[in-house]
Amino acid sequence: MKPTSKKETIKITQSTYNRIVNNNDIYVTKKPNKEIRSHYQKESKAIKQIYTHATGFSLIEILAAISIVGILGCIIFGAVGELREQAQMTHEVAAGKTLINGYLLHANDHQGKLMPGLDRTGGQPNNPVTHNGRSINFGEAPHRYPWRLLPYLDDTLEGSILLNGNDEQIIERFGAQGSMYDYGVSLIPAMGMNFHYLGGIRDSSGQMEIDLDEAITSLYNIDRPILAFASAGASGIDLGLKEKLKGWHKITSPDQMMWSNLPTGEESRPQDYGNIDTRYNNKAVCVFIDGSVQALTIEELRDTSLWKNNP
């Protein structure tokens, strides 16, 4: 028997032909049979197709990816906006509680007399208004509630009078210090006061300018929880600011001025609704004399029984 030449056979291993045979070592001829040749031709064609498709993305795939990224971006942006608004509302609720606690402390220190929202005797020699040892005496600054209430707020403006960006507007328009800054703080606190029906207005002689049947001046005369402070705002145009003011010193009930009949929205002007600013998903933070805090819509605030002791 003629021995087989070494040139006529090739030794291959399982790692090379593991898809064809199951033995650990096999011997095949240099010319593979038709079955083996057909198998590798198919495998080579499949590999070429894979590499051909892996070289790039089609236009449809790119557009689909861009659309998905855009949708995800909108969802994330909306979620972040909602979280920011919720955080700002939480800060304002805390500020409202601080304000009403300070207001009630003032009443307790004055035999139950409620602080007027506008006191013309404020700043006069017999009724000075000071902060950190300096006198607050420019214009209406000592007459409005913010500087007069401040001693009952631990003399801290931040987190009670100033919050959520109104301080930036005050500094932009009036400067960061001095008498003009004092005036700005008195004009644009974050929350306005319902001083027509609560505390009233006192003239320079100390007399009340509002009928005592309407304005409650004593804590002991209050029969029901009425609105004391609420999220406030105004147009910034008159002050040379493009954006809406993030505060105002007073709010006015619908029976004291004509409120707009239009529903509120992003373009609503607070001055059309008694300077109430529904800046939290069309709701305003409202603080009542009993210390309770609610988020109310303009439609709910049209109820004048929320504003006064004798509806």
C-alpha positions in Angstrom: 0.0 0.0 0.0 1.4 3.3 -1.1 1.8 5.7 1.9 -0.1 8.9 1.9 2.1 11.9 1.2 2.4 14.6 3.8 1.6 17.1 1.1 -1.8 15.5 0.5 -3.2 16.1 3.9 -3.5 19.0 6.3 -4.0 18.8 10.1 -6.6 21.3 11.4 -8.0 21.7 14.9 -11.5 22.0 16.5 -11.1 25.8 16.9 -10.8 26.2 13.1 -13.7 23.9 12.0 -15.8 23.8 15.1 -18.9 24.5 13.1 -18.3 21.5 10.8 -17.1 18.6 13.0 -17.2 17.6 16.6 -14.0 15.6 16.8 -10.9 17.1 18.5 -8.5 16.5 15.6 -9.4 15.6 12.0 -7.6 15.2 8.7 -9.0 16.6 5.4 -7.7 16.8 2.0 -6.4 20.1 0.6 -9.4 20.3 -1.7 -12.4 20.5 0.6 -15.6 18.7 -0.5 -18.6 20.6 -1.9 -20.5 20.6 1.4 -17.6 22.3 3.3 -17.0 24.7 0.4 -20.7 25.7 0.3 -20.7 26.3 4.0 -17.8 28.7 4.0 -19.1 30.5 1.0 -22.4 31.2 2.8 -20.5 32.2 6.0 -18.2 34.6 4.1 -21.2 36.2 2.4 -22.9 36.7 5.8 -19.8 38.3 7.3 -19.6 40.7 4.3 -23.2 41.7 4.8 -22.6 42.4 8.5 -19.6 44.7 7.8 -21.4 46.4 4.9 -24.4 47.3 7.2 -22.1 48.3 10.1 -20.3 51.1 8.2 -23.0 53.7 8.9 -26.6 54.7 9.7 -29.4 55.4 7.2 -31.1 58.8 7.1 -34.3 57.3 8.6 -32.3 55.9 11.5 -30.6 59.2 12.2 -33.9 61.1 12.0 -35.5 58.6 14.4 -32.6 59.0 16.9 -32.9 62.8 16.7 -36.7 62.6 17.3 -36.2 60.3 20.4 -33.5 62.6 21.8 -35.8 65.6 21.3 -38.7 63.9 23.0 -36.5 62.9 26.0 -35.2 66.4 26.2 -38.7 67.9 26.4 -39.7 65.4 29.1 -36.6 66.1 31.1 -36.8 69.9 30.7 -40.5 69.9 31.7 -39.7 67.7 34.8 -36.9 70.1 35.8 -39.2 73.1 35.4 -41.9 71.5 37.5 -39.4 70.7 40.2 -38.0 74.2 40.2 -41.6 75.6 40.5 -42.4 73.3 43.3 -39.2 74.3 45.2 -40.1 78.0 44.7 -43.6 77.4 46.0 -42.3 75.6 49.0 -40.0 78.6 49.8 -43.0 80.9 49.5 -45.2 78.8 51.7 -42.4 78.9 54.4 -42.1 82.7 53.8 -45.8 83.2 54.3 -45.8 81.3 57.6 -42.8 83.5 58.7 -44.8 86.6 57.8 -48.0 85.7 59.6 -46.1 84.6 62.7 -44.3 87.9 62.8 -47.5 89.8 62.2 -49.2 88.0 65.1 -46.2 88.6 67.4 -46.5 92.4 66.6 -50.2 92.2 67.6 -49.3 90.5 70.9 -46.7 93.2 71.7 -49.3 95.9 71.0 -52.3 94.7 73.0 -53.8 92.9 70.0 -53.7 96.0 67.7 -53.0 94.9 64.1 -50.2 96.5 62.2 -51.6 98.8 59.4 -50.5 97.9 55.9 -49.7 101.6 55.4 -48.8 103.7 58.4 -48.1 107.4 57.7 -46.8 107.9 61.2 -44.0 105.4 60.5 -40.6 107.0 60.2 -41.6 110.1 62.3 -39.6 111.0 65.4 -42.2 109.4 67.7 -42.3 106.2 65.6 -38.9 105.7 64.0 -38.2 102.8 61.6 -34.7 101.5 61.7 -32.7 98.5 60.5 -29.3 97.5 61.8 -28.9 100.9 63.5 -29.7 103.0 60.5 -32.9 105.0 59.9 -35.4 104.0 57.1 -36.8 107.3 56.0 -36.9 107.6 52.3 -40.4 108.3 50.7 -42.9 105.6 51.5 -40.3 103.1 52.7 -41.0 103.6 56.4 -44.8 103.6 55.9 -45.2 100.3 54.1 -45.3 97.0 56.1 -42.0 95.3 55.2 -39.5 97.5 57.2 -42.0 97.9 60.1 -42.6 94.1 60.3 -38.9 93.2 59.9 -38.0 93.3 63.7 -40.5 90.5 64.2 -38.9 88.5 61.4 -35.5 88.3 63.2 -34.4 91.3 61.2 -33.9 89.0 58.2 -35.1 90.0 54.8 -34.1 86.8 53.0 -36.7 84.1 53.1 -39.6 86.3 54.2 -39.6 89.6 52.3 -37.0 88.7 49.6 -37.3 85.3 47.8 -37.5 83.7 44.4 -35.8 86.5 42.5 -37.5 89.7 43.7 -34.2 90.8 45.3 -32.5 90.7 41.9 -35.2 93.0 40.5 -34.8 95.4 43.4 -31.1 95.6 43.0 -31.4 96.0 39.2 -33.7 98.9 39.5 -32.8 100.6 42.8 -29.3 99.5 43.6 -27.9 97.1 46.3 -27.8 99.5 49.2 -28.8 102.9 50.5 -32.2 104.7 50.7 -33.2 103.7 47.2 -32.7 100.1 48.0 -34.8 100.6 51.2 -37.6 102.0 49.0 -37.4 99.1 46.6 -37.7 96.6 49.4 -40.8 98.4 50.7 -42.3 98.5 47.2 -41.7 94.9 45.9 -41.9 92.4 48.8 -42.7 88.9 47.5 -46.0 88.9 49.2 -48.6 91.6 49.3 -50.8 92.5 52.3 -54.6 92.8 52.4 -54.4 96.0 54.3 -57.8 97.4 53.3 -59.5 94.8 55.4 -56.7 93.9 57.8 -54.9 96.6 59.7 -56.1 99.4 57.5 -54.3 102.6 56.6 -53.2 105.2 59.3 -52.7 108.8 58.3 -49.9 111.1 59.6 -52.1 112.1 62.6 -52.6 108.5 63.6 -56.2 108.3 62.4 -57.5 105.4 60.4 -58.3 106.3 56.8 -60.6 103.3 56.2 -64.0 102.8 57.7 -63.6 100.7 60.9 -66.6 98.7 59.8 -64.4 97.4 57.0 -60.8 97.4 58.3 -60.2 95.1 61.3 -57.7 96.8 63.6 -57.7 94.4 66.6 -56.9 90.8 66.7 -59.7 90.3 69.2 -62.3 91.5 66.7 -61.6 88.9 64.1 -64.5 86.4 63.8 -63.2 84.3 61.0 -59.9 83.6 59.2 -59.4 86.2 56.5 -56.7 86.7 53.9 -53.6 88.4 55.2 -50.8 88.0 52.6 -50.7 86.5 49.1 -48.2 86.0 46.2 -48.1 89.4 44.6 -46.8 91.1 41.4 -47.1 94.0 39.1 -46.0 95.3 35.7 -42.3 96.1 35.5 -42.7 98.6 32.7 -43.3 101.6 34.9 -40.0 100.8 36.7 -38.1 100.3 33.5 -38.0 96.5 33.8 -39.0 94.3 30.9 -40.2 91.3 33.0 -43.1 91.1 35.5 -42.3 92.2 39.0 -42.0 89.3 41.4 -43.7 91.1 44.3 -45.8 94.0 45.4 -46.6 95.5 48.8 -50.4 95.3 48.6 -53.2 93.1 47.2 -56.7 94.4 46.5 -60.0 92.5 46.7 -62.4 92.2 43.8 -64.9 94.4 45.5 -62.4 97.2 45.9 -61.3 97.3 42.3 -62.6 95.8 39.0 -60.9 92.5 38.4 -60.5 91.2 34.8 -63.1 88.6 33.8 -60.6 86.7 31.7 -59.1 83.5 33.0 -55.5 83.6 34.2 -52.5 82.2 32.2 -48.8 82.8 31.5 -49.5 86.2 30.0 -51.9 87.4 32.8 -51.0 90.7 34.4 -51.3 90.7 38.3 -52.5 94.3 38.3 -55.7 93.0 36.5 -56.4 90.8 39.5 -55.7 93.1 42.5 -51.9 92.5 42.1 -52.5 88.8 42.9 -49.8 86.7 41.1 -50.9 83.2 40.3 -47.3 82.1 39.6 -47.6 78.5 40.7 -49.5 76.6 38.0 -52.2 79.4 38.0 -52.3 79.5 41.8 -51.1 82.0 44.4 -49.8 81.2 47.9 -52.4 82.7 50.3 -51.8 83.2 54.0 -54.6 83.6 56.4 -54.7 85.4 59.8 -55.2 82.0 61.6 -51.8 80.9 60.3 -53.1 78.6 57.6 -51.6 78.6 54.1 -53.5 77.6 50.9 -52.7 77.7 47.1 -55.7 79.3 45.5 -56.8 80.2 41.9 -58.1 83.6 40.8 -61.6 82.1 40.6 -61.4 81.0 44.2 -60.1 84.4 45.3 -63.1 86.1 43.7 -65.0 85.0 46.8 -64.9 88.2 48.9 -65.7 86.3 52.0 -62.1 85.2 52.0 -61.0 88.9 52.2 -63.0 90.5 55.0 -64.4 89.8 58.4 -68.0 90.8 57.5 -68.7 89.4 54.0 
